[in-house]
Amino acid sequence: AHPNVWSIIEGTPAGVTLHEIDAWIDTGPILARMPVPIEPTDTGESLYRKLEEAGLALFIDSWPALKGGTLSPIPIEKGEGSYHGLSDLAALDRIDPDREYTTRELIDLIRARTFPPWPGVYFESEGRRIHLHLELEYGEEE
């Protein structure tokens, strides 16, 4: 669930695949794939939008070969990729102000969960949740 979040959090490649359906989730042989670059300015929302666009483009590009039956299935290697359920996502959202984070961990955590209108990450103060969101942009070259 939410590959856009986990690619940012874990620093793993992002991308989309077209694969055969089997009894499990995303475990059927791969028919086509397209990597999606992650920019330092990407948030959970912007990466999600990129993955949506890439998924559509991959399907459109692959359709003639899929329809013609000329795509060669590539089995997924055991241990390739990652799997995260919804409960894994919920565990990310609470930031402990007393825990030590690296700057990179904290930035990536906040940006990965920035996806309005969803509340995203939070910390608690005086019994209230305070939510954090990031807006990231490249600066002007000097």
C-alpha positions as CSV (number, residue, x, y, z in Angstrom):
1,A,0.0,0.0,0.0
2,H,1.2,3.5,-0.8
3,P,4.4,2.9,-2.8
4,N,4.8,6.6,-3.2
5,V,5.4,6.9,0.5
6,W,7.7,3.9,0.9
7,S,10.0,4.9,-2.0
8,I,10.6,8.2,-0.2
9,I,10.9,6.8,3.3
10,E,13.2,3.8,2.3
11,G,15.1,5.5,-0.5
12,T,14.0,2.7,-2.9
13,P,13.3,3.1,-6.6
14,A,9.9,4.2,-7.7
15,G,8.1,3.0,-10.8
16,V,5.1,1.2,-12.3
17,T,4.7,-2.3,-13.6
18,L,2.3,-4.1,-15.9
19,H,2.1,-7.7,-14.8
20,E,0.0,-10.8,-15.0
21,I,-2.5,-11.3,-12.2
22,D,-2.1,-14.2,-9.8
23,A,-3.4,-15.2,-6.4
24,W,-1.3,-12.6,-4.5
25,I,-0.7,-8.8,-4.7
26,D,1.8,-7.7,-7.3
27,T,3.5,-11.1,-7.5
28,G,2.6,-12.2,-11.1
29,P,5.2,-12.1,-13.8
30,I,6.1,-8.6,-15.0
31,L,5.1,-7.8,-18.6
32,A,6.5,-4.2,-18.7
33,R,7.9,-1.7,-16.3
34,M,8.8,2.0,-16.2
35,P,11.0,3.7,-13.6
36,V,9.9,7.0,-12.1
37,P,12.6,9.4,-10.8
38,I,12.2,10.8,-7.3
39,E,13.2,14.4,-7.0
40,P,14.3,15.9,-3.7
41,T,11.3,18.2,-4.0
42,D,8.8,15.4,-4.3
43,T,6.1,14.8,-1.7
44,G,3.9,11.8,-1.2
45,E,1.3,13.7,-3.4
46,S,3.7,14.7,-6.2
47,L,5.2,11.2,-6.5
48,Y,1.7,9.7,-6.5
49,R,0.8,11.9,-9.4
50,K,4.0,11.0,-11.3
51,L,3.2,7.3,-10.7
52,E,-0.4,7.7,-12.0
53,E,0.9,9.4,-15.2
54,A,3.6,6.7,-15.6
55,G,1.1,3.9,-15.1
56,L,-1.2,5.3,-17.9
57,A,1.8,5.9,-20.2
58,L,3.1,2.4,-19.6
59,F,-0.3,0.9,-20.4
60,I,-0.7,2.9,-23.5
61,D,2.8,2.1,-24.7
62,S,2.4,-1.6,-23.9
63,W,-1.1,-2.1,-25.3
64,P,-0.2,-3.1,-28.9
65,A,2.2,-5.7,-27.6
66,L,-0.1,-6.9,-24.9
67,K,-3.0,-7.2,-27.3
68,G,-0.8,-9.0,-29.8
69,G,0.5,-11.4,-27.1
70,T,4.1,-10.5,-27.8
71,L,5.1,-9.4,-24.3
72,S,7.5,-11.8,-22.6
73,P,6.6,-12.4,-18.9
74,I,9.6,-11.9,-16.5
75,P,9.2,-13.8,-13.3
76,I,9.6,-11.7,-10.1
77,E,12.6,-12.8,-8.1
78,K,12.0,-13.7,-4.5
79,G,12.8,-10.8,-2.4
80,E,12.5,-8.3,-5.2
81,G,10.5,-5.2,-4.3
82,S,8.9,-4.6,-0.9
83,Y,5.5,-5.0,0.7
84,H,3.8,-2.7,3.2
85,G,0.3,-2.9,4.5
86,L,-2.0,-0.1,5.7
87,S,-1.0,-0.6,9.4
88,D,2.7,0.0,8.4
89,L,1.6,3.4,7.1
90,A,-0.3,4.4,10.2
91,A,2.8,3.6,12.3
92,L,4.7,6.4,10.4
93,D,2.4,9.2,11.3
94,R,3.2,10.0,14.9
95,I,6.4,11.9,15.4
96,D,8.0,11.6,18.9
97,P,9.5,14.9,19.7
98,D,11.8,13.2,22.2
99,R,13.2,10.7,19.7
100,E,16.3,11.5,17.8
101,Y,15.9,11.6,14.0
102,T,18.5,12.4,11.4
103,T,17.6,15.5,9.4
104,R,17.1,13.4,6.3
105,E,14.8,10.9,8.2
106,L,12.6,13.8,9.4
107,I,12.4,15.6,6.1
108,D,11.6,12.4,4.2
109,L,9.0,11.4,6.8
110,I,7.2,14.7,6.5
111,R,7.5,15.0,2.8
112,A,6.4,11.4,2.2
113,R,3.2,12.0,4.2
114,T,2.5,15.4,2.7
115,F,-0.6,14.7,0.6
116,P,-3.5,17.2,1.2
117,P,-6.2,16.8,2.3
118,W,-4.9,13.9,4.4
119,P,-3.6,15.0,7.7
120,G,-0.1,13.4,7.4
121,V,2.4,13.2,10.2
122,Y,1.9,14.9,13.6
123,F,3.3,15.3,17.0
124,E,1.3,15.9,20.2
125,S,1.5,18.9,22.4
126,E,-0.8,19.5,25.4
127,G,-3.0,16.7,24.3
128,R,-3.6,18.0,20.8
129,R,-2.2,16.8,17.5
130,I,-0.2,19.2,15.5
131,H,0.1,18.2,11.8
132,L,3.1,19.0,9.6
133,H,3.3,19.4,5.8
134,L,6.2,20.4,3.7
135,E,6.2,22.6,0.6
136,L,9.4,22.0,-1.3
137,E,10.8,23.9,-4.3
138,Y,14.2,24.3,-6.0
139,G,15.9,27.6,-5.3
140,E,17.3,30.0,-7.8
141,E,20.9,29.4,-8.9
142,E,23.3,32.0,-7.7
